[in-house]
């Protein structure tokens, strides 16, 4: 059985990921992100496995290093860092 972890994102973080990486994500992961509903605090809980996390981190890191817009670079870097913490926790389970 594949290990998964519950990732908490703000709705605007999820929207940033979807808007930025829609071209690069597998349909399964893209659908997970798009269909996730936010709660009253505007937080989204998504259950991701290590492959999903690796895909997101890799694509966000690519954008952080190669995007021409500084704000997108910084945001992508911060999101990749946040997801790396979840990936580290998943490996410890």
SULKACOR-V759221 format. One record per helix or strand of 2 or more residues. SS is the DSSP state (h for helix, s for strand). FROM is the first residue (numbers start at 1). LEN is the number of residues. If there is no record, write none. Layout:
BEGIN
SS;FROM;LEN
SS;FROM;LEN
END
This chain:
BEGIN
s;4;7
h;11;11
h;27;9
s;43;7
h;50;17
h;70;23
END
